[in-house]
Amino acid sequence: MKAAAKPPGRPRTGARVAAVQALFQTEQSGENIETVLDQFIRHRLGSAPGQQGFEDGRVEEADVPLFARIMRGAATHTDDLDQLIAAHLASGWAMNRLDPVLRAILRAAAGELRDMGGPPARVVIKEYMDVAHGFFGGEEPRFCNGVLDALARALRAEEF
């Protein structure tokens, strides 16, 4: 897994990158979502003197309200989102078989796709594809695209 590249001037993308990182941390550490939210807002979002940005785990430009909304939505509906995602995985694949970062990307994106008041489905897919390409260099982004496209068509059929 490679480090995510900095999305210059894209605070909404920054919020999504941070949400994926925070969802990963929440799953790996077992920490409470509000604890992780607080840690990210206080220590990982925005620039700090002497910090190198993504290389140091920081997201310099991030829309904090969007970050918090994605996090809370994905964390409070994890079981429902996992069922939605699992329904669009290939036969024999289970959520626990996915890379944890890929799982975090899919959960964050599924949460946004389920939110009918959010951006258009194609925008959500494009944004998370950018995030996936920032974390992965192999087949994972293509896999992610297929799952997100199927999810979007199921959740927002009227947009297609």
Residue frames relative to the residue before (quaternion, step in Angstrom):
aa qw qx qy qz dx dy dz
M 1.0000 0.0000 0.0000 0.0000 0.00 0.00 0.00
K 0.2298 -0.7762 0.5713 0.1352 3.58 -0.82 0.97
A 0.5975 -0.5673 0.4252 0.3747 3.57 -1.25 0.41
A 0.5332 -0.6265 0.4634 0.3292 3.55 -1.11 0.67
A 0.4143 -0.6928 0.5342 0.2510 3.54 -1.06 0.77
K 0.5556 -0.6250 0.4395 0.3279 3.56 -1.13 0.67
P 0.2571 -0.7544 0.5798 0.1695 3.59 -0.81 0.95
P 0.2520 -0.8131 0.4992 0.1620 3.62 -0.01 1.22
G 0.8668 0.0822 -0.0750 0.4861 3.54 -0.91 0.99
R 0.6140 0.5372 -0.3509 0.4597 3.59 1.13 0.49
P 0.1154 -0.8518 0.5069 0.0645 3.61 0.38 1.19
R 0.6262 0.5180 -0.3589 0.4591 3.62 1.06 -0.57
T 0.6276 0.4983 -0.3320 0.4976 3.58 1.05 -0.71
G 0.6225 0.5454 -0.3288 0.4549 3.58 1.00 -0.83
A 0.6368 0.5230 -0.3221 0.4660 3.58 1.01 -0.81
R 0.6704 0.4961 -0.2977 0.4646 3.58 1.00 -0.81
V 0.6151 0.5243 -0.3410 0.4801 3.59 1.04 -0.74
A 0.6711 0.4953 -0.2946 0.4664 3.58 0.87 -0.96
A 0.6374 0.5271 -0.3336 0.4524 3.60 0.98 -0.79
V 0.6395 0.5085 -0.3280 0.4742 3.58 0.98 -0.82
Q 0.6537 0.5061 -0.3163 0.4652 3.60 0.91 -0.87
A 0.6915 0.4824 -0.2800 0.4590 3.57 0.91 -0.93
L 0.6310 0.5116 -0.3386 0.4749 3.60 1.02 -0.70
F 0.6110 0.5335 -0.3357 0.4789 3.57 1.07 -0.77
Q 0.6741 0.4958 -0.2970 0.4600 3.59 0.85 -0.98
T 0.6389 0.5322 -0.3281 0.4483 3.59 0.95 -0.85
E 0.6800 0.4836 -0.2905 0.4683 3.57 0.91 -0.91
Q 0.7079 0.4816 -0.2692 0.4409 3.58 0.86 -0.95
S 0.7610 0.3895 -0.2022 0.4778 3.57 0.95 -0.87
G 0.3682 -0.7297 0.4909 0.3015 3.56 1.17 -0.57
E 0.4122 0.7227 -0.4640 0.3042 3.57 1.27 0.22
N 0.6176 -0.5465 0.4432 0.3514 3.50 -1.30 0.56
I 0.5816 -0.6141 0.4084 0.3432 3.60 -1.00 0.82
E 0.6664 0.5020 -0.3167 0.4512 3.61 0.90 -0.81
T 0.6089 0.5420 -0.3452 0.4652 3.59 1.10 -0.65
V 0.6791 0.4758 -0.2844 0.4812 3.57 0.90 -0.93
L 0.6086 0.5440 -0.3484 0.4608 3.60 1.00 -0.77
D 0.6693 0.5007 -0.2918 0.4649 3.56 0.86 -0.98
Q 0.6453 0.5228 -0.3211 0.4552 3.60 0.92 -0.88
F 0.6825 0.4848 -0.2920 0.4626 3.57 0.87 -0.93
I 0.6769 0.4906 -0.3110 0.4521 3.58 0.81 -0.92
R 0.7265 0.4425 -0.2493 0.4629 3.59 0.92 -0.85
H 0.8432 0.2533 -0.0803 0.4674 3.59 0.91 -0.87
R 0.7921 0.3506 -0.1774 0.4670 3.62 1.07 -0.42
L 0.6803 0.4428 -0.3010 0.5005 3.59 1.19 -0.29
G 0.7432 0.3223 -0.2818 0.5141 3.56 -0.96 0.89
S 0.5311 -0.6298 0.4603 0.3309 3.55 -1.26 0.28
A 0.1118 -0.7689 0.6270 0.0559 3.52 -1.23 0.55
P 0.5825 -0.5944 0.4117 0.3715 3.60 -1.01 0.71
G 0.8302 0.2221 -0.1741 0.4807 3.55 -0.96 0.90
Q 0.5915 0.5582 -0.3757 0.4443 3.59 1.23 -0.03
Q 0.3968 -0.7554 0.4859 0.1892 3.55 -1.08 0.75
G 0.5914 -0.5793 0.3820 0.4108 3.63 1.14 0.17
F 0.8553 -0.0659 0.0546 0.5109 3.56 -1.02 -0.83
E 0.6056 0.5734 -0.3631 0.4156 3.58 1.05 -0.69
D 0.7305 0.3607 -0.2172 0.5377 3.59 1.17 -0.58
G 0.6074 -0.5828 0.3497 0.4112 3.58 1.22 0.31
R 0.5298 0.6207 -0.4111 0.4063 3.60 1.22 0.30
V 0.1867 -0.7177 0.6554 0.1434 3.53 -1.27 0.52
E 0.2949 -0.8220 0.4623 0.1539 3.52 -0.08 1.34
E 0.7840 0.1757 -0.1033 0.5864 3.58 0.95 -0.83
A 0.2313 0.7614 -0.5739 0.1935 3.54 -0.55 1.18
D 0.3990 -0.6688 0.5793 0.2407 3.53 -1.06 0.87
V 0.3189 -0.8086 0.4637 0.1713 3.58 -0.09 1.32
P 0.6554 0.4900 -0.3506 0.4555 3.68 0.83 -0.73
L 0.6397 0.5011 -0.3317 0.4792 3.61 1.01 -0.74
F 0.6087 0.5536 -0.3392 0.4561 3.60 0.96 -0.84
A 0.6960 0.4740 -0.2760 0.4634 3.59 0.79 -1.04
R 0.6488 0.5188 -0.3218 0.4543 3.61 0.98 -0.82
I 0.6489 0.5040 -0.3184 0.4728 3.60 0.94 -0.87
M 0.6634 0.5226 -0.3016 0.4425 3.57 0.87 -0.97
R 0.7052 0.4601 -0.2776 0.4626 3.55 0.74 -1.04
G 0.6479 0.5240 -0.3211 0.4500 3.59 0.97 -0.80
A 0.6959 0.4617 -0.2747 0.4765 3.57 0.89 -0.92
A 0.6981 0.4867 -0.2811 0.4436 3.59 0.93 -0.86
T 0.7181 0.4414 -0.2728 0.4638 3.59 0.96 -0.74
H 0.7546 0.3168 -0.1887 0.5429 3.59 1.24 -0.32
T 0.1865 0.8388 -0.4987 0.1142 3.60 1.17 0.48
D 0.6739 0.4997 -0.3146 0.4440 3.60 0.82 -0.92
D 0.6640 0.4913 -0.3041 0.4746 3.60 0.93 -0.89
L 0.6630 0.5014 -0.3058 0.4642 3.58 0.93 -0.90
D 0.6368 0.5280 -0.3279 0.4563 3.58 0.98 -0.80
Q 0.6385 0.5111 -0.3278 0.4729 3.60 1.01 -0.74
L 0.6377 0.5203 -0.3243 0.4663 3.59 0.98 -0.84
I 0.6775 0.4907 -0.2867 0.4669 3.56 0.88 -1.00
A 0.6646 0.5235 -0.3067 0.4361 3.58 0.84 -1.00
A 0.6246 0.5509 -0.3374 0.4388 3.59 1.07 -0.68
H 0.7402 0.3826 -0.2161 0.5090 3.59 1.23 -0.41
L 0.4885 0.6172 -0.4513 0.4204 3.56 1.26 0.38
A 0.6139 -0.5399 0.4201 0.3938 3.56 -1.21 0.45
S 0.6420 -0.5268 0.3946 0.3933 3.54 -1.18 0.58
G 0.7837 0.3029 -0.2390 0.4868 3.56 -0.89 0.93
W 0.6305 0.5014 -0.3448 0.4819 3.60 1.25 -0.17
A 0.1103 -0.7744 0.6210 0.0503 3.52 -1.06 0.83
M 0.6697 -0.5139 0.3503 0.4058 3.57 -1.18 0.50
N 0.6852 0.4993 -0.3020 0.4359 3.60 0.90 -0.85
R 0.6028 0.5575 -0.3542 0.4477 3.59 1.25 -0.20
L 0.5893 0.5887 -0.3557 0.4238 3.58 1.25 -0.38
D 0.5879 -0.5305 0.4715 0.3881 3.55 -1.24 0.52
P 0.5472 -0.6534 0.4012 0.3356 3.65 -0.86 0.85
V 0.6334 0.5033 -0.3455 0.4755 3.62 1.05 -0.62
L 0.6342 0.5152 -0.3237 0.4771 3.59 1.00 -0.79
R 0.6210 0.5345 -0.3279 0.4703 3.57 1.03 -0.80
A 0.6582 0.5020 -0.3068 0.4698 3.61 0.96 -0.85
I 0.6263 0.5266 -0.3345 0.4675 3.61 1.00 -0.80
L 0.6918 0.4832 -0.2847 0.4549 3.58 0.81 -0.99
R 0.6462 0.5128 -0.3297 0.4591 3.61 0.97 -0.75
A 0.6596 0.5007 -0.3136 0.4646 3.58 0.88 -0.92
A 0.6820 0.4852 -0.2873 0.4658 3.59 0.87 -0.95
A 0.6471 0.5154 -0.3246 0.4586 3.60 0.93 -0.86
G 0.6259 0.5341 -0.3320 0.4613 3.58 1.03 -0.74
E 0.6764 0.4734 -0.2945 0.4812 3.57 0.95 -0.83
L 0.6467 0.5127 -0.3257 0.4614 3.59 0.98 -0.76
R 0.6549 0.5134 -0.3089 0.4607 3.57 1.05 -0.70
D 0.6222 0.5260 -0.3227 0.4818 3.58 1.23 -0.54
M 0.2822 -0.8072 0.4967 0.1485 3.58 -0.17 1.27
G 0.6560 0.5121 -0.3173 0.4548 3.61 1.18 -0.35
G 0.5438 0.6459 -0.3801 0.3776 3.58 1.30 -0.02
P 0.7467 -0.3721 0.2852 0.4718 3.54 -1.29 -0.25
P 0.6726 -0.4779 0.3590 0.4363 3.59 -1.24 0.30
A 0.6507 -0.5564 0.3636 0.3671 3.55 -1.15 0.71
R 0.6555 0.5203 -0.3236 0.4416 3.59 0.90 -0.85
V 0.6230 0.5266 -0.3322 0.4735 3.58 1.11 -0.69
V 0.6408 0.5193 -0.3209 0.4655 3.57 0.93 -0.90
I 0.6610 0.5007 -0.3125 0.4633 3.60 0.87 -0.92
K 0.6574 0.5149 -0.3118 0.4534 3.61 0.86 -0.93
E 0.6593 0.5141 -0.3098 0.4528 3.57 0.89 -0.93
Y 0.7225 0.4279 -0.2647 0.4741 3.59 0.82 -0.90
M 0.5620 0.5481 -0.3962 0.4762 3.57 1.19 -0.32
D 0.6197 0.5221 -0.3363 0.4799 3.60 1.02 -0.76
V 0.6488 0.5058 -0.3124 0.4750 3.58 0.97 -0.87
A 0.6571 0.5133 -0.3144 0.4538 3.60 0.88 -0.92
H 0.6585 0.4947 -0.3112 0.4742 3.60 0.95 -0.81
G 0.6188 0.5456 -0.3407 0.4508 3.59 1.14 -0.52
F 0.7384 0.4029 -0.2175 0.4952 3.58 1.10 -0.65
F 0.8113 0.2287 -0.0807 0.5320 3.58 1.03 -0.76
G 0.2279 -0.7769 0.5729 0.1275 3.54 -1.16 0.67
G 0.6364 0.5465 -0.3230 0.4382 3.59 1.25 -0.10
E 0.8137 -0.2553 0.2223 0.4725 3.53 -1.06 -0.89
E 0.4509 0.7320 -0.4337 0.2696 3.60 1.23 -0.28
P 0.6576 0.4997 -0.3472 0.4443 3.67 0.84 -0.78
R 0.6386 0.5223 -0.3272 0.4608 3.58 1.02 -0.76
F 0.6243 0.5271 -0.3131 0.4840 3.56 1.04 -0.86
C 0.6483 0.5299 -0.2956 0.4599 3.56 0.93 -1.01
N 0.6464 0.5305 -0.3121 0.4509 3.58 0.92 -0.92
G 0.6644 0.5113 -0.3066 0.4507 3.58 0.91 -0.89
V 0.6718 0.4837 -0.2966 0.4762 3.58 0.91 -0.90
L 0.6803 0.4925 -0.2988 0.4532 3.61 0.87 -0.93
D 0.6265 0.5268 -0.3424 0.4613 3.59 1.01 -0.74
A 0.6661 0.4926 -0.3009 0.4723 3.59 0.92 -0.88
L 0.6377 0.5211 -0.3208 0.4678 3.59 1.00 -0.82
A 0.6673 0.5098 -0.3037 0.4500 3.57 0.86 -0.97
R 0.6649 0.4994 -0.3054 0.4639 3.58 0.95 -0.84
A 0.6601 0.4878 -0.3051 0.4829 3.58 1.11 -0.64
L 0.7502 0.4149 -0.2175 0.4667 3.59 0.88 -0.93
R 0.8080 0.1507 -0.0531 0.5671 3.58 1.08 -0.69
A 0.0153 -0.8563 0.5160 -0.0158 3.56 0.86 1.01
E 0.6250 0.5723 -0.3424 0.4058 3.59 1.04 -0.70
E 0.6445 0.5240 -0.3253 0.4519 3.62 1.18 -0.36
F 0.7153 0.4489 -0.2547 0.4712 3.60 1.22 -0.23
